Amino acid sequence: MELEQSRSEIESKSTRHSEQNLLERLQSGYAKLKEEIHKSVVGQDEVIDAVLAAILAGGHCMVQGVPGLDKTLLVHAISDAMDLSFNRIQFTPDLMPSDITGTDIIEEDRETGHRSYRFLKGPIFANVVLADEINRTPPKTQAALLQAMQERELTISGRTYKLDEPFFVLATQNPIEQEGTYSLPEAALDRFMFMVMIKYPEIKDEYRIVKKTTSGKKVIIDPILNKEDILLFQEIVRRSPVSDRIIKYSVNLARATRPEDPMATDMVKKYLKWGSGPRSGQFMTLGAKARALIQNRVTASYEDVQHVSKLVLRHRIILNFNAEADGISPDQIIDDIVKNVPLPK
């Protein structure tokens, strides 16, 4: 009996030691990754943290901002700092679904003259896919991403192809120039874990940007993390403990966005047409866990859920005419929800 108890204590200590080493490895790797990204990207810490948190949680991310704020540069820098395959797709009005997924081509054997089909993979077959200006292409082409983003696979001509893990879609779009654009359907928006708003840089950062980009010095970003590291860190995020209260709070915030739900605030009932679905509760919980871990904390807090709530909810709620007439933004409604939804007892 004593021998079994001693063995159990040793195994428990070994497990705790192993988990502690994994957490230290994640936090160290994250710090080095962010430092490497800053070789190319000046400032924008909140944006970098949000995008990397989405990656560690295994989600896709939309980065939205006006032209010239280095959205594409940011995604390139993140990709370069991770030793992963990368493809960029420039979304244009004439882009076809097969330009993304790939297509079957006919090949002829010169010796036998026999013809056969061979699948030629498109740019979606990469670990990191930059969907640049995703709202510049028609809905049928945007829909080519849906299966890949959700199931991590593609079905073409009756055959299913698995995508290599890890797989991330990092999309960009311009919120002000809407001529010749196509709004993403809700099904496509719901696939993105976070929508990150990139803002104008601070004056000191803008000075550094101009100085760095006009000096002629080339920036070289070294890969810090490889495929196995990213998959391991994603597993750590999934396995990290989270209390039932945190899960309940995430669910309550999601339900509070639905005008017909008893938890809906007066502002929600007045200004929202549709609220967010169950996926938002999942993503707030995962996002809170990822944020806690990269900030050297083992478990997520209510503050972590509140911090990621806008990232998760802003593209999942649909404003009605009253909101547009009164100039109400999604972020204002989310602030009202966070303020009025009580913490679980």
Backbone hydrogen bonds, N-H to C=O, Kabsch-Sander energy under -0.5 kcal/mol:
donor,donor_aa,acceptor,acceptor_aa,energy
5,Q,1,M,-2.3
6,S,2,E,-2.5
7,R,3,L,-2.4
8,S,4,E,-2.4
9,E,5,Q,-2.2
10,I,6,S,-2.3
11,E,7,R,-2.7
12,S,8,S,-2.3
13,K,9,E,-2.5
14,S,10,I,-2.6
15,T,11,E,-2.4
16,R,12,S,-2.4
17,H,13,K,-2.5
18,S,14,S,-2.5
19,E,15,T,-2.7
20,Q,16,R,-2.4
21,N,17,H,-2.1
22,L,18,S,-2.1
23,L,19,E,-2.4
24,E,20,Q,-2.4
25,R,21,N,-2.3
26,L,22,L,-2.5
27,Q,23,L,-2.7
28,S,24,E,-2.5
29,G,25,R,-2.7
30,Y,26,L,-2.6
31,A,27,Q,-2.1
32,K,28,S,-2.2
33,L,29,G,-2.3
34,K,30,Y,-2.5
35,E,31,A,-2.0
36,E,32,K,-2.1
37,I,33,L,-2.1
38,H,34,K,-1.8
39,K,36,E,-1.3
40,S,37,I,-1.6
41,V,37,I,-2.6
42,V,40,S,-0.5
48,I,44,Q,-2.4
49,D,45,D,-2.9
50,A,46,E,-2.1
51,V,47,V,-2.5
52,L,48,I,-2.6
53,A,49,D,-2.3
54,A,50,A,-2.0
55,I,51,V,-2.0
56,L,52,L,-2.6
57,A,53,A,-1.7
58,G,55,I,-1.3
59,G,54,A,-3.3
60,H,191,R,-0.6
61,C,169,V,-1.9
62,M,194,F,-2.5
63,V,171,A,-3.4
64,Q,62,M,-0.6
64,Q,196,V,-3.1
65,G,173,Q,-1.8
69,L,66,V,-0.9
74,L,70,D,-2.1
75,V,71,K,-1.8
76,H,72,T,-2.5
77,A,73,L,-2.7
78,I,74,L,-2.3
79,S,75,V,-2.4
80,D,76,H,-2.8
81,A,77,A,-1.8
82,M,79,S,-1.1
83,D,225,L,-3.7
84,L,79,S,-0.6
84,L,82,M,-2.6
87,N,128,V,-2.2
89,I,130,L,-3.2
90,Q,88,R,-0.5
91,F,89,I,-0.9
91,F,132,D,-2.2
95,L,92,T,-1.8
99,D,96,M,-1.3
100,I,96,M,-0.5
100,I,97,P,-1.6
101,T,97,P,-2.5
102,G,98,S,-1.7
103,T,120,L,-1.6
105,I,118,R,-2.9
107,E,116,S,-3.3
109,D,114,H,-3.0
110,R,108,E,-0.6
113,G,109,D,-3.0
116,S,107,E,-2.5
118,R,105,I,-2.8
120,L,103,T,-3.0
121,K,119,F,-0.7
122,G,101,T,-1.6
124,I,100,I,-2.0
125,F,122,G,-1.7
126,A,124,I,-2.0
128,V,85,S,-2.3
129,V,168,F,-2.6
130,L,87,N,-2.7
130,L,128,V,-0.5
131,A,129,V,-0.7
131,A,170,L,-1.6
132,D,89,I,-2.0
132,D,130,L,-1.1
134,I,131,A,-0.7
134,I,172,T,-2.2
136,R,133,E,-1.9
137,T,134,I,-0.9
141,T,138,P,-1.1
142,Q,138,P,-2.0
143,A,139,P,-2.4
144,A,141,T,-1.3
145,L,142,Q,-1.8
146,L,143,A,-1.1
147,Q,143,A,-0.5
149,M,145,L,-2.7
150,Q,146,L,-1.8
151,E,147,Q,-2.5
152,R,147,Q,-0.7
152,R,148,A,-1.0
153,E,147,Q,-0.7
154,L,161,Y,-2.4
156,I,154,L,-0.6
156,I,159,R,-3.0
159,R,156,I,-2.0
161,Y,154,L,-3.6
163,L,152,R,-2.3
168,F,127,N,-2.8
170,L,129,V,-2.7
170,L,168,F,-0.6
171,A,61,C,-2.4
171,A,169,V,-0.6
172,T,131,A,-2.2
173,Q,63,V,-1.5
178,Q,176,I,-1.1
181,T,178,Q,-1.6
182,Y,135,N,-3.3
188,A,185,P,-0.7
189,L,185,P,-2.3
190,D,186,E,-2.6
191,R,188,A,-1.0
192,F,188,A,-0.5
192,F,189,L,-1.4
193,M,60,H,-1.5
193,M,191,R,-0.5
194,F,60,H,-1.4
195,M,311,L,-2.0
196,V,62,M,-3.4
198,I,64,Q,-2.8
198,I,196,V,-0.6
199,K,197,M,-0.5
206,E,202,E,-2.7
207,Y,203,I,-2.0
208,R,204,K,-1.7
209,I,205,D,-2.4
210,V,206,E,-2.3
211,K,207,Y,-2.3
212,K,208,R,-2.7
213,T,209,I,-2.5
214,T,210,V,-0.9
215,S,212,K,-0.9
221,I,219,V,-0.5
222,D,220,I,-0.5
224,I,81,A,-3.3
225,L,81,A,-1.4
227,K,83,D,-0.6
230,I,226,N,-2.1
231,L,227,K,-2.3
232,L,228,E,-2.2
233,F,229,D,-2.7
234,Q,230,I,-2.4
235,E,231,L,-1.7
236,I,232,L,-2.1
237,V,233,F,-2.2
238,R,234,Q,-2.2
239,R,235,E,-2.4
240,S,236,I,-1.5
247,I,243,S,-1.7
248,K,244,D,-2.7
249,Y,245,R,-2.5
250,S,246,I,-2.3
251,V,247,I,-2.4
252,N,248,K,-2.6
253,L,249,Y,-2.3
254,A,250,S,-2.0
255,R,251,V,-2.7
256,A,252,N,-1.9
257,T,254,A,-1.3
258,R,255,R,-1.7
261,D,258,R,-2.1
264,A,261,D,-1.8
265,T,256,A,-0.7
269,K,265,T,-2.3
270,K,266,D,-1.6
271,Y,267,M,-2.4
272,L,268,V,-2.3
273,K,318,I,-3.4
274,W,318,I,-1.3
280,S,277,G,-1.5
281,G,277,G,-0.5
281,G,278,P,-0.7
282,Q,278,P,-1.5
283,F,279,R,-2.6
284,M,280,S,-2.3
285,T,281,G,-1.8
286,L,282,Q,-2.5
287,G,283,F,-2.8
288,A,284,M,-2.1
289,K,285,T,-2.0
290,A,286,L,-2.5
291,R,287,G,-2.4
292,A,288,A,-2.2
293,L,289,K,-2.1
294,I,290,A,-2.2
295,Q,291,R,-0.8
295,Q,292,A,-0.6
296,N,293,L,-1.6
297,R,292,A,-2.6
300,A,241,P,-0.6
305,V,301,S,-1.6
306,Q,302,Y,-2.5
307,H,303,E,-2.2
308,V,304,D,-1.8
309,S,305,V,-0.9
310,K,306,Q,-0.6
312,V,308,V,-2.0
313,L,309,S,-2.7
314,R,310,K,-2.1
316,R,313,L,-2.1
317,I,313,L,-0.9
318,I,274,W,-2.2
319,L,317,I,-0.6
320,N,271,Y,-2.3
324,E,320,N,-1.6
325,A,321,F,-2.7
326,D,322,N,-2.2
327,G,323,A,-0.6
327,G,324,E,-0.6
328,I,323,A,-2.8
333,I,329,S,-1.5
334,I,330,P,-2.3
335,D,331,D,-2.4
336,D,332,Q,-1.8
337,I,333,I,-2.1
338,V,334,I,-2.7
339,K,335,D,-2.0
340,N,336,D,-1.8
341,V,337,I,-2.6
